[in-house]
Every structure is written in structure tokens, then in C-alpha cells.
């Protein structure tokens, strides 16, 4: 399994307020980014896996919506998470 509970807690601890902070936008964006990178690598090897491609598209949309929400609410937190994750926008 690529995403075990220890890895989730590590991501939440690094980008959230604590290891159990699963609801903050920063923690969710970081988790989505990790999953997106994993699915992208999978699709490089399996081009015709259309269900994974659809899941990847949906995840990117969810992350974009959270980033837009964070940008609207607090621009400094938005800039910090984009810089920390190395996202283009």
C-alpha cells in the first residue's frame, strides 16, 4: 500500500498544525499532491488505465478548489503552501 497511516501522519505533521490535523486546507492540499504524484507515476507506466486517469483529473480539481479557497481566505497561507509544495501557481 502506497499510503499507510504513518505516511499520512508525516504529511499532516509537516504541513498541518499537528499530526492529527486532517482538516486544514494545507494538510489536505499536501495529501492530494502526494496522491497526484503517485498516480502520475502510475499513469506513466500504464497509459491506458482510464479509471486512474479520471481519478487523477478529479484529484487535481479538488486540489485546485482548495487552493482557490485558501487564496480567497488567506493569501499568505496560500503563498506558503504553494512555495512549500513547489506548485506552479
JOTA-V917585 format. One record per backbone hydrogen bond with DSSP energy under -1.0 kcal/mol. CO is the residue of the C=O (numbers start at 1). NH is the residue of the N-H. If there is no record, write none. Layout:
CO | NH
CO | NH
This chain:
4 | 8
5 | 9
6 | 10
7 | 11
8 | 12
9 | 13
10 | 14
11 | 15
12 | 16
18 | 21
20 | 22
24 | 28
25 | 29
26 | 30
27 | 31
28 | 32
29 | 33
30 | 34
31 | 35
32 | 36
33 | 37
34 | 38
35 | 39
36 | 40
37 | 41
38 | 42
39 | 43
40 | 44
41 | 45
42 | 46
46 | 49
48 | 50
49 | 53
50 | 54
51 | 55
52 | 56
53 | 57
54 | 58
55 | 59
56 | 60
57 | 61
58 | 62
59 | 63
60 | 64
61 | 65
62 | 66
63 | 67
64 | 68
65 | 69
66 | 70
67 | 71
68 | 72
69 | 73
70 | 74
74 | 78
75 | 79
76 | 80
77 | 81
78 | 82
79 | 83
80 | 84
81 | 85
82 | 86
82 | 87
